[in-house]
Amino acid sequence: MNESTIKTAHMRLQKYLAGAGLGARRKCEEYIVLGRVTIDGRRAHLGENVAGTEDIRLDGNPIERTEEPIYIALHKPRGYASDRGDARNRTALDLVQIEEPLHAVGRLDMDSSGLLLLTNDGELSFRLTHPRFEHEKEYHVLVHGHPVAATLQHWREGVLLEKEDHPTLPCQVRVLRQFQSETLLSVVLCEGRKRQIRRMAKVLGHPVVDLMRVRIGPLELGGLESGAWRTLTPQEIEALRRSA
């Protein structure tokens, strides 16, 4: 048995799929549970081990692991889905000319823009997106009106969202600039509920006009223009790994 075989022996299937760039482990677990993954022609089961020598497929398509991890920062424009899965919409992955299978680390709504991290490193994705690790994500949020101090404090302490039974986690909120009828806020979250910022702002009476993500942990959007992308520097990759 050669060294590469030893490294992949007895690996959990979901970890193998994540290493092939198909998403974080939680997403890969969904693929398995839904019956979309086969091993040597039979339906795979969650939790089983693979050696990496089997014929492993997703939706009938062979899965090949990429040995070299790829890390890309993309400025997602509005009007693009973050990841594949909806054939009706353009996706952020369509903007990146990379042949290797990549996935987005976390999501940005179709009507939101900003920093999106694309990679084939499933383990890093898992650690950056799982709630228990509480990684910071910073957004610049333009809202209707001028929130008063009490409203901002309510936002910081946690907001009970519609159809949920527990409030959001404490977060950081500060005013960046005020306009005639709108306010630009910096909002830093350590969780990622669906459309969380928009829902919080609506509950507090200040609906979102525009939303841009400017930071994921230590990784910043910087001056990257809308629709543009770049590979991460070794220093940025190391900082992300340390934070994870």
TORZAKOL-523356 format. One record per residue (C-alpha): residue number from 1; x, y, z. Coordinates in Angstrom, 3 decimals, always signed. Example, Ala and Ser with C-alpha at 12.3 -4.5 7.8 and 13.67 -1.06 7.14 Angstrom:
% residues 2
+------+----------+----------+----------+
! resi !       c1 !       c2 !       c3 !
+------+----------+----------+----------+
!    1 !  +12.300 !   -4.500 !   +7.800 !
!    2 !  +13.670 !   -1.060 !   +7.140 !
+------+----------+----------+----------+
***
This chain:
% residues 244
+------+----------+----------+----------+
! resi !       c1 !       c2 !       c3 !
+------+----------+----------+----------+
!    1 !   +0.000 !   +0.000 !   +0.000 !
!    2 !   +1.517 !   +3.358 !   -0.982 !
!    3 !   +1.547 !   +6.509 !   +1.157 !
!    4 !   -1.397 !   +8.204 !   -0.594 !
!    5 !   -3.588 !   +5.132 !   -0.019 !
!    6 !   -2.661 !   +5.057 !   +3.656 !
!    7 !   -3.677 !   +8.702 !   +4.027 !
!    8 !   -7.171 !   +8.115 !   +2.635 !
!    9 !   -7.888 !   +4.748 !   +4.274 !
!   10 !  -10.750 !   +4.619 !   +6.781 !
!   11 !  -11.914 !   +8.146 !   +5.929 !
!   12 !  -15.537 !   +9.083 !   +6.609 !
!   13 !  -17.448 !   +9.418 !   +3.357 !
!   14 !  -18.660 !  +12.937 !   +4.149 !
!   15 !  -15.083 !  +14.040 !   +4.825 !
!   16 !  -13.973 !  +12.495 !   +1.540 !
!   17 !  -16.701 !  +14.407 !   -0.346 !
!   18 !  -15.766 !  +17.644 !   +1.406 !
!   19 !  -12.162 !  +17.095 !   +0.385 !
!   20 !  -13.330 !  +16.787 !   -3.211 !
!   21 !  -14.639 !  +20.340 !   -3.055 !
!   22 !  -18.346 !  +19.492 !   -2.841 !
!   23 !  -19.005 !  +21.676 !   +0.180 !
!   24 !  -18.639 !  +21.656 !   +3.942 !
!   25 !  -19.213 !  +18.361 !   +5.727 !
!   26 !  -22.769 !  +19.259 !   +6.720 !
!   27 !  -23.670 !  +19.822 !   +3.066 !
!   28 !  -22.011 !  +16.555 !   +2.054 !
!   29 !  -23.948 !  +14.751 !   +4.758 !
!   30 !  -27.149 !  +16.062 !   +3.162 !
!   31 !  -26.106 !  +14.599 !   -0.195 !
!   32 !  -25.635 !  +11.191 !   +1.434 !
!   33 !  -28.906 !  +11.249 !   +3.378 !
!   34 !  -30.818 !  +12.239 !   +0.235 !
!   35 !  -29.434 !   +9.189 !   -1.587 !
!   36 !  -27.484 !  +11.219 !   -4.124 !
!   37 !  -24.167 !   +9.461 !   -3.394 !
!   38 !  -23.257 !   +5.947 !   -4.550 !
!   39 !  -20.255 !   +3.739 !   -3.828 !
!   40 !  -19.458 !   +1.085 !   -6.438 !
!   41 !  -23.007 !   +1.345 !   -7.756 !
!   42 !  -24.881 !   +1.050 !   -4.456 !
!   43 !  -26.481 !   +3.778 !   -2.390 !
!   44 !  -24.089 !   +5.161 !   +0.223 !
!   45 !  -24.942 !   +5.489 !   +3.902 !
!   46 !  -24.061 !   +8.295 !   +6.284 !
!   47 !  -21.047 !   +7.523 !   +8.472 !
!   48 !  -19.472 !   +4.740 !   +6.435 !
!   49 !  -15.759 !   +4.752 !   +5.655 !
!   50 !  -14.048 !   +4.759 !   +2.273 !
!   51 !  -10.484 !   +4.133 !   +1.172 !
!   52 !  -10.595 !   +6.468 !   -1.803 !
!   53 !  -10.161 !   +3.637 !   -4.310 !
!   54 !  -13.911 !   +3.029 !   -4.758 !
!   55 !  -16.105 !   +4.343 !   -7.569 !
!   56 !  -17.753 !   +7.179 !   -5.649 !
!   57 !  -20.369 !   +9.264 !   -7.463 !
!   58 !  -22.689 !  +12.189 !   -6.799 !
!   59 !  -25.829 !  +12.181 !   -8.951 !
!   60 !  -24.092 !   +9.643 !  -11.179 !
!   61 !  -21.014 !  +11.790 !  -11.727 !
!   62 !  -17.610 !  +10.405 !  -10.607 !
!   63 !  -15.962 !  +12.216 !   -7.698 !
!   64 !  -12.250 !  +12.887 !   -7.780 !
!   65 !  -10.413 !  +14.459 !   -4.879 !
!   66 !   -8.192 !  +17.437 !   -5.625 !
!   67 !   -4.917 !  +17.232 !   -3.745 !
!   68 !   -4.038 !  +20.942 !   -4.017 !
!   69 !   -6.343 !  +23.215 !   -1.996 !
!   70 !   -7.573 !  +26.375 !   -3.702 !
!   71 !   -8.651 !  +29.575 !   -1.941 !
!   72 !  -10.295 !  +32.450 !   -3.804 !
!   73 !  -11.774 !  +35.766 !   -2.659 !
!   74 !  -14.634 !  +36.964 !   -4.875 !
!   75 !  -16.646 !  +40.178 !   -4.761 !
!   76 !  -20.090 !  +38.736 !   -5.457 !
!   77 !  -22.387 !  +41.173 !   -7.251 !
!   78 !  -26.088 !  +41.384 !   -6.537 !
!   79 !  -28.176 !  +39.129 !   -8.762 !
!   80 !  -25.940 !  +36.063 !   -8.381 !
!   81 !  -26.563 !  +33.002 !   -6.217 !
!   82 !  -23.649 !  +32.082 !   -3.951 !
!   83 !  -23.394 !  +28.446 !   -5.009 !
!   84 !  -24.760 !  +25.943 !   -7.493 !
!   85 !  -28.095 !  +24.252 !   -6.921 !
!   86 !  -30.534 !  +26.608 !   -8.645 !
!   87 !  -30.345 !  +26.218 !  -12.417 !
!   88 !  -32.568 !  +29.273 !  -12.889 !
!   89 !  -30.003 !  +31.737 !  -11.544 !
!   90 !  -26.459 !  +32.774 !  -12.325 !
!   91 !  -24.011 !  +31.730 !   -9.625 !
!   92 !  -20.886 !  +33.296 !   -8.207 !
!   93 !  -18.945 !  +30.226 !   -9.363 !
!   94 !  -19.699 !  +31.197 !  -12.970 !
!   95 !  -17.522 !  +34.282 !  -12.470 !
!   96 !  -14.388 !  +32.262 !  -11.647 !
!   97 !  -12.495 !  +30.534 !  -14.458 !
!   98 !  -11.249 !  +27.556 !  -12.459 !
!   99 !  -11.704 !  +23.965 !  -13.672 !
!  100 !  -11.451 !  +22.366 !  -10.223 !
!  101 !  -14.746 !  +21.977 !   -8.318 !
!  102 !  -15.144 !  +24.811 !   -5.818 !
!  103 !  -17.848 !  +25.746 !   -3.329 !
!  104 !  -18.760 !  +28.881 !   -1.425 !
!  105 !  -17.983 !  +29.091 !   +2.282 !
!  106 !  -21.304 !  +30.305 !   +3.640 !
!  107 !  -23.921 !  +32.140 !   +1.628 !
!  108 !  -24.842 !  +35.622 !   +0.500 !
!  109 !  -28.401 !  +36.307 !   -0.618 !
!  110 !  -29.136 !  +36.988 !   -4.278 !
!  111 !  -29.819 !  +40.639 !   -3.424 !
!  112 !  -26.651 !  +41.041 !   -1.309 !
!  113 !  -23.086 !  +41.629 !   -2.446 !
!  114 !  -19.581 !  +41.474 !   -1.080 !
!  115 !  -16.898 !  +39.054 !   +0.026 !
!  116 !  -17.382 !  +35.381 !   -0.820 !
!  117 !  -14.700 !  +32.787 !   -0.081 !
!  118 !  -14.520 !  +29.962 !   -2.645 !
!  119 !  -12.476 !  +26.832 !   -1.990 !
!  120 !  -12.224 !  +23.057 !   -2.344 !
!  121 !  -11.085 !  +22.715 !   +1.278 !
!  122 !  -14.106 !  +21.124 !   +2.940 !
!  123 !  -12.529 !  +20.937 !   +6.387 !
!  124 !  -11.805 !  +24.672 !   +6.466 !
!  125 !  -15.341 !  +25.356 !   +5.219 !
!  126 !  -16.783 !  +23.298 !   +8.051 !
!  127 !  -14.831 !  +25.196 !  +10.687 !
!  128 !  -15.603 !  +28.628 !   +9.222 !
!  129 !  -19.349 !  +28.006 !   +8.930 !
!  130 !  -20.284 !  +25.794 !  +11.893 !
!  131 !  -22.055 !  +27.867 !  +14.581 !
!  132 !  -20.016 !  +26.459 !  +17.453 !
!  133 !  -16.829 !  +28.130 !  +16.180 !
!  134 !  -18.482 !  +31.604 !  +16.191 !
!  135 !  -16.366 !  +33.204 !  +13.467 !
!  136 !  -16.972 !  +36.883 !  +12.830 !
!  137 !  -18.500 !  +38.136 !   +9.604 !
!  138 !  -18.750 !  +41.900 !   +9.054 !
!  139 !  -21.319 !  +43.651 !   +6.874 !
!  140 !  -21.922 !  +47.217 !   +5.772 !
!  141 !  -25.678 !  +47.651 !   +5.959 !
!  142 !  -27.668 !  +50.608 !   +4.611 !
!  143 !  -31.036 !  +50.858 !   +6.377 !
!  144 !  -34.068 !  +53.113 !   +6.128 !
!  145 !  -34.267 !  +55.845 !   +8.725 !
!  146 !  -32.030 !  +56.720 !  +11.658 !
!  147 !  -31.989 !  +54.052 !  +14.423 !
!  148 !  -31.903 !  +55.604 !  +17.890 !
!  149 !  -29.488 !  +54.471 !  +20.608 !
!  150 !  -32.041 !  +52.170 !  +22.250 !
!  151 !  -32.726 !  +50.423 !  +18.940 !
!  152 !  -29.030 !  +49.874 !  +18.283 !
!  153 !  -28.597 !  +48.472 !  +21.786 !
!  154 !  -31.530 !  +46.093 !  +21.227 !
!  155 !  -29.837 !  +44.923 !  +18.017 !
!  156 !  -26.548 !  +44.358 !  +19.871 !
!  157 !  -28.152 !  +42.357 !  +22.671 !
!  158 !  -30.228 !  +40.071 !  +20.443 !
!  159 !  -33.475 !  +40.197 !  +18.496 !
!  160 !  -36.299 !  +37.672 !  +18.587 !
!  161 !  -37.039 !  +36.936 !  +14.938 !
!  162 !  -40.425 !  +36.021 !  +13.545 !
!  163 !  -41.236 !  +32.277 !  +13.773 !
!  164 !  -38.209 !  +31.589 !  +16.023 !
!  165 !  -38.201 !  +30.772 !  +19.740 !
!  166 !  -34.855 !  +32.225 !  +20.799 !
!  167 !  -33.176 !  +35.579 !  +20.059 !
!  168 !  -30.124 !  +36.130 !  +17.912 !
!  169 !  -26.718 !  +36.040 !  +19.565 !
!  170 !  -25.198 !  +39.324 !  +20.753 !
!  171 !  -23.432 !  +41.174 !  +17.944 !
!  172 !  -21.583 !  +44.403 !  +17.233 !
!  173 !  -23.450 !  +47.304 !  +15.615 !
!  174 !  -22.152 !  +50.818 !  +15.049 !
!  175 !  -23.117 !  +53.789 !  +12.901 !
!  176 !  -20.697 !  +54.549 !  +10.061 !
!  177 !  -22.576 !  +57.417 !   +8.424 !
!  178 !  -25.983 !  +59.062 !   +8.316 !
!  179 !  -27.726 !  +60.401 !   +5.233 !
!  180 !  -30.936 !  +62.382 !   +4.847 !
!  181 !  -33.255 !  +59.385 !   +5.211 !
!  182 !  -30.887 !  +56.409 !   +5.606 !
!  183 !  -28.087 !  +55.161 !   +7.879 !
!  184 !  -25.000 !  +53.101 !   +7.038 !
!  185 !  -24.154 !  +50.583 !   +9.757 !
!  186 !  -21.337 !  +48.149 !  +10.443 !
!  187 !  -22.784 !  +44.856 !  +11.715 !
!  188 !  -20.536 !  +42.035 !  +12.955 !
!  189 !  -22.173 !  +38.631 !  +13.450 !
!  190 !  -20.922 !  +35.356 !  +14.921 !
!  191 !  -23.837 !  +33.294 !  +13.596 !
!  192 !  -25.536 !  +32.928 !  +10.238 !
!  193 !  -29.271 !  +32.394 !  +10.300 !
!  194 !  -31.082 !  +32.683 !   +6.990 !
!  195 !  -31.336 !  +36.345 !   +5.909 !
!  196 !  -30.527 !  +37.244 !   +9.496 !
!  197 !  -29.546 !  +40.893 !   +9.122 !
!  198 !  -32.511 !  +41.716 !   +6.907 !
!  199 !  -34.894 !  +40.043 !   +9.334 !
!  200 !  -33.400 !  +41.798 !  +12.371 !
!  201 !  -33.553 !  +45.182 !  +10.671 !
!  202 !  -37.181 !  +44.640 !   +9.691 !
!  203 !  -38.201 !  +43.660 !  +13.241 !
!  204 !  -36.529 !  +46.828 !  +14.564 !
!  205 !  -38.347 !  +49.031 !  +12.051 !
!  206 !  -35.413 !  +49.894 !   +9.792 !
!  207 !  -35.591 !  +47.706 !   +6.647 !
!  208 !  -32.392 !  +47.062 !   +4.718 !
!  209 !  -31.780 !  +49.086 !   +1.568 !
!  210 !  -28.439 !  +47.487 !   +0.676 !
!  211 !  -26.104 !  +44.936 !   +2.251 !
!  212 !  -22.458 !  +44.148 !   +1.556 !
!  213 !  -20.190 !  +41.682 !   +3.370 !
!  214 !  -16.741 !  +43.191 !   +3.870 !
!  215 !  -14.986 !  +40.628 !   +6.086 !
!  216 !  -14.932 !  +36.901 !   +6.934 !
!  217 !  -12.781 !  +36.373 !  +10.031 !
!  218 !   -9.374 !  +37.871 !   +9.173 !
!  219 !  -10.089 !  +37.965 !   +5.415 !
!  220 !  -11.156 !  +41.395 !   +4.112 !
!  221 !  -12.854 !  +42.432 !   +0.876 !
!  222 !  -10.558 !  +45.442 !   +0.530 !
!  223 !  -10.627 !  +47.183 !   -2.837 !
!  224 !  -11.747 !  +44.150 !   -4.851 !
!  225 !  -14.218 !  +45.411 !   -7.465 !
!  226 !  -17.672 !  +43.927 !   -7.987 !
!  227 !  -17.427 !  +40.710 !  -10.038 !
!  228 !  -13.646 !  +40.483 !   -9.633 !
!  229 !  -11.747 !  +37.688 !   -7.864 !
!  230 !   -8.242 !  +36.825 !   -6.736 !
!  231 !   -6.391 !  +33.949 !   -5.108 !
!  232 !   -5.548 !  +34.370 !   -1.443 !
!  233 !   -2.000 !  +35.114 !   -0.399 !
!  234 !   -0.106 !  +32.552 !   +1.728 !
!  235 !   -0.401 !  +34.973 !   +4.657 !
!  236 !   -4.205 !  +35.166 !   +4.276 !
!  237 !   -4.524 !  +31.386 !   +4.030 !
!  238 !   -2.439 !  +30.931 !   +7.168 !
!  239 !   -4.530 !  +33.547 !   +9.026 !
!  240 !   -7.759 !  +31.741 !   +8.053 !
!  241 !   -6.370 !  +28.408 !   +9.184 !
!  242 !   -5.267 !  +29.873 !  +12.506 !
!  243 !   -8.688 !  +31.429 !  +13.059 !
!  244 !  -10.356 !  +28.093 !  +12.244 !
+------+----------+----------+----------+
***
